[in-house]
């Protein structure tokens, strides 16, 4: 009985490992080849194996599936996309906005990322870290509607800033 309990505990802890960008390094070329056909809206590609750009993340029918997305931090927001802030000084700690281009201000071209935990707020809040404006970041979680636009909330399992000198961009 004790052995069974120990196995269950080990399984639970090993399932809580944060996913990082390095888990996607070998796979990030594949979605680039497939996304010219964004009208396809099939669920085939939303299996959590690919690293998506913001445009890919928005275009594919991957709601509820765990995927990785990389984009530039272009603003912050709270409650609704209409409250988005696109320039300093930033006021909100609850969400950031990601885009494929560092200066994007069109809310039709951004996704929202909830900063639910204290750790995420410390790392990514533009209110606390205005120097992150225009920096690249990676997030892993489920695509959901957040702030009235596509985004990630509640179950973000991995996140990190992307060192652009290493990612080839």
N, C-alpha and C positions, 0 to 999 in steps of 0.2 A: 504494500500500500504506500509506504514511504517512497519507494522507488518511482511509482506511478506519479505521485505528487511532485517529486523532484523533476521528472521528465516534463510534466505540464508547465511547471514554472520556467524551466529552461526554454521551452518552446515559446512561451509568452514573451520572454525577454528578447529572444532572438528575432521575433516578429516585429519588434519595435525599433529596428535599426533605421536611422535616417538615411534616405537616399540622397546622394550627391551627384553633381554634374559628371564626375568621373565614371559613374555607372552607365552613362549615355555616350561616352566619347566615341566608341566604335560604331554607334548606330545613328549618329546625327546626320550623315550624308543621305540616308535612305529617304526620309520624308521630302527632301528638297526635290527629288525626282518625281514625286507623286502629286505635289500640290498644285501644279498648274491647272488641274482639273478640280478646282474647289467646289464646283457645283455637284460633284458626285455624291456628297453627303452620305456615304456608306459608313458603317461602323467597323469596317475591316481593319483600318489602321489605328484605331483607338484602343490598342491592347496594352498600353503602358510600356511598350518597347522602344518608342521613338522620342526623340527630342524635337519639339515643335517650335517654330517661330510664332510670334504673336498672330500673324495673319493666318497661319495654318491652324493654330489653336482655335481661332474664331470661326473659321470656315468649315472645319470638319465636324461631323456629328459624333462627338466624343463625350457628351454630357454624362457625368457620373463615373467615367473611367479614369483611372490613374494614369497621368502622363507627365512628361517633363516639358517645360516651356522656358525659353530664354528671351529676354528683351531688355530694353533700356528703361530705367526709372525716369519717367517724364512728369510726374506730378503726384499729388496726394488727393484724398477725397474722404468724405464722410456722408453717410445716409443715402445719397443719390449722386449720380454722375453730374448732375447740374451744379453740385457744390465743388467740382474739381478745381484744384489750384494748379496752375501750370508754371508758376514762377515764384521765386523767393520774395518775401518770407513765407514759409510754409507753416500751417497751423494745426494740421491733423496728424494723429498717431494711429488711426484705425485702419487705413488702407493706403496702398500706393498704386500707381498706374504704370503699366508696362507697355512699351511700343517697340516696333522694329527699327524705328529711327529715333535718335537721341533728342531731337527738338519737336517731336510730334505734339500737337495740341488739339487734334480732331478726335473727339470722343468715339467716333465710329471706327477708329484705328487703334484703340487701346483696350487692354483688359485690366481688371481690378484684382488686386491681391489683398486679402484680409490679413491684417497684422494682429492676430488674435492673442498670441501669447506675449508675455513680457519680454522674452528673448527676441522674438521677431521684431517687436517694437524697438528694442534697443539697437538691433542690427540694421533695420531698414527704414525706420521713420524719418521722413525728410524734415519734420519739425525738429527732431533731435539731431539729425545728421544731414544738414543741407548740402554738404559736400558730396553726397551720393547722387545728387541730381545729375542725370546724364550717364550714370554708371550702369553697367550691364549686370543683370542678376538672373539666377536660375531658381525655379520653383518646381516642386513635384507634388502633385495632388490631383484631386478630381475637378473637372470642369463643371462649374455651376454658375447660375446667374447671381451676380453680386453687384450691388449699387445700380442695378438696372441694365447691366451689360455683362458679357461673358467674363468669367473670372474664376478664382479659387477662393474657397473659404472653408472654415471648420476643420478639414482634414488634410491640411498641408503637411506632408511627411518629410520633405527635404527642401533645403534652401541654402543658397550661398551667393556671394558676390562672385562675378566672373572676372578673372584676370585676363584682360583682352590681349595682353602680350603673349599669353599661352594659348588662347583659343583661335588664333589665326585671323581674327577679324580686324 
